Amino acid sequence: MASKSGSVRKAVSKTNAKSSPSKSAVKPGPGKTAEKYTPTRKQLTPLHVAVAGNIGAGKTTLTGLLAKNMKWEAHYEDVDDNPYLNDFYEDMQRWSFNLQIFFLNSRFEQITKIRQSGKTVIQDRTIYEDAHIFAPNLHSMGLMTTRDFTNYQALFELMSKFVSPPDLLIYLRGSVPALVNQIAKRGRDYENSIRIDYLKRLNERYEAWISTYELGKLLVIDIDDINFAENPEDLGKIINKINAEINGLF
């Protein structure tokens, strides 16, 4: 598959040159506040909501905003305390298996706690993304050996028998340029070496996975057409859509 192989750091200058200067966060004014969420009696039943999407799609930001507005408990992806992430981006082939096993274990533990909590929880990224997108992608790129990938798959299949899928999955769909801009804005040093073709491959796998997703309710949000991080009205639209999906669960 022909694609650019430059890093995010190299590509972002071209992307930003075509876009207007980044705006500061928009403060809610009169008539600009996000929708208020008031759960019905039926909606008080604990739910597991998860946010899925490629690197830079805004999963953590949306998770935090929804947790605040919906009064849900947030469970975030373990990035800052991940002992393999920096090494992985420096040498993917050497550390791919270690990284994926760390994420698999971390998310399995998360799901166990979510189901035992008795609370409505919103989760930043799912265990299914690692198994259906990241690990297979690393294997197909020659960055994970067949032996390690087979071992990983067997472990995931075993774990998946003991977990339940989320009641609602929110998928943040974004074009590669949109992802590159978001990655550059948050300025994580280890992400500067992410290759453009790597993001493109992940996007293709995400689309393939979502097109066949049947484990539960699914809500797709296109991040190219919405700015929920800075625009309360856009966040309100997402909340309205979530309310509609949740009502359909009962």
C-alpha positions as CSV (number, residue, x, y, z in Angstrom):
1,M,0.0,0.0,0.0
2,A,1.6,3.3,-1.1
3,S,1.5,6.0,1.5
4,K,3.7,8.7,3.0
5,S,6.2,7.4,5.5
6,G,7.2,10.7,7.2
7,S,6.7,11.2,10.9
8,V,4.0,13.3,12.5
9,R,6.6,15.9,13.4
10,K,7.5,16.4,9.7
11,A,4.0,16.3,8.4
12,V,2.4,18.6,10.9
13,S,4.0,21.8,9.6
14,K,2.4,21.2,6.2
15,T,-0.9,20.5,7.8
16,N,-0.8,23.6,10.1
17,A,0.2,25.8,7.2
18,K,-3.1,25.2,5.5
19,S,-5.2,25.7,8.6
20,S,-6.0,28.8,10.7
21,P,-4.2,29.4,14.0
22,S,-5.6,27.3,16.8
23,K,-8.3,28.9,18.8
24,S,-8.3,29.1,22.5
25,A,-11.0,27.2,24.3
26,V,-14.4,28.7,23.8
27,K,-16.0,29.6,27.1
28,P,-19.7,28.9,27.3
29,G,-21.8,32.1,27.0
30,P,-25.5,32.7,27.1
31,G,-27.2,30.0,25.1
32,K,-23.9,28.2,24.5
33,T,-23.9,25.7,27.4
34,A,-23.8,22.0,26.8
35,E,-26.9,20.0,27.3
36,K,-27.7,19.0,30.8
37,Y,-28.1,15.3,31.5
38,T,-30.8,14.1,33.9
39,P,-31.0,10.3,34.1
40,T,-34.5,8.7,34.1
41,R,-35.2,6.0,36.7
42,K,-34.5,3.3,34.0
43,Q,-31.2,5.0,33.1
44,L,-30.0,4.7,36.7
45,T,-29.1,1.1,35.8
46,P,-25.3,0.9,35.7
47,L,-24.0,1.1,32.2
48,H,-20.6,0.5,30.6
49,V,-20.0,3.1,27.9
50,A,-16.7,3.1,25.9
51,V,-15.0,5.5,23.5
52,A,-13.0,4.0,20.6
53,G,-10.9,5.6,18.0
54,N,-7.5,6.0,16.4
55,I,-4.5,7.8,18.0
56,G,-5.4,11.5,18.2
57,A,-9.1,11.1,17.7
58,G,-9.9,12.8,21.1
59,K,-11.0,9.7,23.1
60,T,-9.5,11.0,26.4
61,T,-11.0,14.5,25.9
62,L,-14.4,13.2,25.2
63,T,-14.3,10.7,28.0
64,G,-13.5,13.5,30.5
65,L,-16.2,15.8,29.1
66,L,-18.9,13.1,29.2
67,A,-17.8,12.0,32.7
68,K,-18.3,15.6,33.9
69,N,-21.5,16.3,32.1
70,M,-23.2,12.9,32.6
71,K,-21.9,12.4,36.1
72,W,-20.2,9.1,35.1
73,E,-17.1,7.6,36.4
74,A,-14.2,7.7,34.0
75,H,-11.6,5.0,33.4
76,Y,-8.7,6.2,31.3
77,E,-6.2,4.4,29.1
78,D,-2.9,3.8,31.0
79,V,-0.5,6.0,29.0
80,D,1.5,8.0,31.5
81,D,2.4,4.9,33.6
82,N,3.0,2.6,30.6
83,P,6.6,1.4,30.9
84,Y,6.8,0.3,27.2
85,L,5.3,3.2,25.3
86,N,8.4,5.4,24.8
87,D,10.5,2.3,23.9
88,F,7.8,1.1,21.5
89,Y,7.8,4.3,19.4
90,E,11.6,4.2,19.2
91,D,11.8,0.5,18.2
92,M,8.4,-1.0,17.3
93,Q,9.6,-4.4,16.3
94,R,11.5,-4.9,19.6
95,W,8.7,-3.8,21.9
96,S,5.4,-4.5,20.1
97,F,4.6,-7.7,21.9
98,N,5.5,-6.3,25.3
99,L,3.3,-3.2,24.7
100,Q,0.3,-5.2,23.5
101,I,0.5,-7.6,26.5
102,F,0.6,-4.7,28.8
103,F,-2.5,-3.1,27.3
104,L,-4.3,-6.4,27.2
105,N,-3.7,-7.0,30.9
106,S,-4.5,-3.4,31.8
107,R,-7.8,-3.4,29.9
108,F,-8.9,-6.8,31.2
109,E,-8.3,-5.5,34.7
110,Q,-10.3,-2.3,33.8
111,I,-13.3,-4.2,32.5
112,T,-13.3,-6.4,35.6
113,K,-13.4,-3.3,37.9
114,I,-16.1,-1.7,35.7
115,R,-18.5,-4.6,36.0
116,Q,-17.9,-4.9,39.7
117,S,-18.3,-1.2,40.5
118,G,-22.1,-1.0,40.3
119,K,-21.6,2.5,38.6
120,T,-22.1,3.8,35.1
121,V,-18.6,4.0,33.7
122,I,-17.2,5.6,30.6
123,Q,-14.0,3.9,29.4
124,D,-11.2,5.4,27.2
125,R,-10.5,2.7,24.5
126,T,-11.5,-0.9,24.6
127,I,-9.9,-4.3,24.8
128,Y,-11.2,-5.1,21.4
129,E,-9.2,-2.4,19.6
130,D,-5.9,-3.9,20.7
131,A,-7.0,-7.4,19.5
132,H,-8.7,-6.4,16.2
133,I,-6.6,-3.4,15.2
134,F,-3.3,-2.7,16.9
135,A,-1.9,-6.2,17.3
136,P,-2.9,-7.5,13.8
137,N,-1.5,-4.3,12.3
138,L,1.8,-4.8,13.9
139,H,1.9,-8.4,12.7
140,S,1.0,-7.5,9.1
141,M,3.7,-4.8,9.1
142,G,6.3,-7.3,10.2
143,L,6.7,-5.6,13.6
144,M,5.4,-8.5,15.6
145,T,6.5,-12.1,14.9
146,T,3.9,-14.8,14.0
147,R,4.9,-16.7,17.2
148,D,4.2,-13.6,19.4
149,F,1.0,-12.7,17.5
150,T,-0.4,-16.3,17.9
151,N,0.4,-16.2,21.6
152,Y,-1.3,-12.8,21.9
153,Q,-4.4,-14.0,20.1
154,A,-4.7,-17.1,22.2
155,L,-4.5,-15.0,25.4
156,F,-7.1,-12.5,24.1
157,E,-9.5,-15.3,23.1
158,L,-9.3,-16.7,26.6
159,M,-9.8,-13.3,28.3
160,S,-12.7,-12.4,26.1
161,K,-14.7,-15.3,27.5
162,F,-14.7,-13.6,30.9
163,V,-15.6,-10.1,29.9
164,S,-18.7,-8.4,28.5
165,P,-18.7,-5.8,25.7
166,P,-19.8,-2.2,26.5
167,D,-23.5,-1.4,26.5
168,L,-22.7,1.5,24.2
169,L,-19.6,2.0,22.0
170,I,-18.8,5.6,20.8
171,Y,-16.5,5.5,17.8
172,L,-14.6,8.7,16.9
173,R,-13.9,8.6,13.2
174,G,-11.3,11.0,11.9
175,S,-9.2,11.5,8.7
176,V,-5.5,11.2,8.9
177,P,-4.9,15.0,8.6
178,A,-7.3,15.6,11.5
179,L,-5.5,13.0,13.6
180,V,-2.1,14.6,12.8
181,N,-3.3,18.0,13.9
182,Q,-4.7,16.6,17.2
183,I,-1.5,14.7,17.9
184,A,0.6,17.8,17.3
185,K,-1.6,19.9,19.6
186,R,-1.2,17.7,22.6
187,G,2.6,17.7,22.1
188,R,3.6,14.3,23.5
189,D,7.3,13.8,22.6
190,Y,7.0,10.1,22.0
191,E,4.3,10.6,19.4
192,N,6.4,12.8,17.2
193,S,7.9,9.7,15.6
194,I,4.6,8.1,14.6
195,R,4.6,7.5,10.8
196,I,1.8,8.7,8.6
197,D,1.4,5.4,6.9
198,Y,1.1,3.8,10.4
199,L,-1.9,6.1,11.2
200,K,-3.4,5.3,7.8
201,R,-3.2,1.6,8.3
202,L,-4.8,1.9,11.7
203,N,-7.6,4.0,10.2
204,E,-8.3,1.3,7.6
205,R,-8.5,-1.4,10.3
206,Y,-10.8,0.7,12.5
207,E,-13.2,1.2,9.6
208,A,-13.2,-2.6,8.8
209,W,-13.8,-3.4,12.5
210,I,-16.6,-0.9,13.0
211,S,-18.3,-2.0,9.7
212,T,-18.8,-5.5,11.3
213,Y,-19.3,-4.5,15.0
214,E,-22.3,-6.2,16.4
215,L,-21.4,-6.6,20.1
216,G,-23.7,-3.8,21.3
217,K,-25.1,-0.3,20.6
218,L,-22.8,1.8,18.4
219,L,-22.6,5.6,17.9
220,V,-20.3,7.0,15.3
221,I,-19.0,10.6,15.6
222,D,-17.0,12.2,12.8
223,I,-14.4,14.4,14.4
224,D,-13.7,16.2,11.1
225,D,-17.1,17.9,11.3
226,I,-17.4,18.6,15.0
227,N,-15.3,20.3,17.7
228,F,-16.6,19.0,21.0
229,A,-13.5,20.0,22.9
230,E,-14.0,23.8,22.4
231,N,-17.6,24.1,21.3
232,P,-20.3,23.4,23.9
233,E,-23.0,23.2,21.3
234,D,-21.1,20.4,19.5
235,L,-20.7,18.6,22.8
236,G,-24.5,19.1,23.4
237,K,-25.2,17.4,20.1
238,I,-23.2,14.4,21.1
239,I,-24.9,14.2,24.5
240,N,-28.3,14.3,22.8
241,K,-27.3,11.4,20.5
242,I,-26.0,9.4,23.5
243,N,-29.3,10.0,25.4
244,A,-31.2,8.6,22.4
245,E,-29.0,5.5,22.3
246,I,-29.2,4.9,26.0
247,N,-33.0,5.2,26.0
248,G,-33.0,2.6,23.3
249,L,-31.2,0.2,25.7
250,F,-34.2,-0.1,28.0
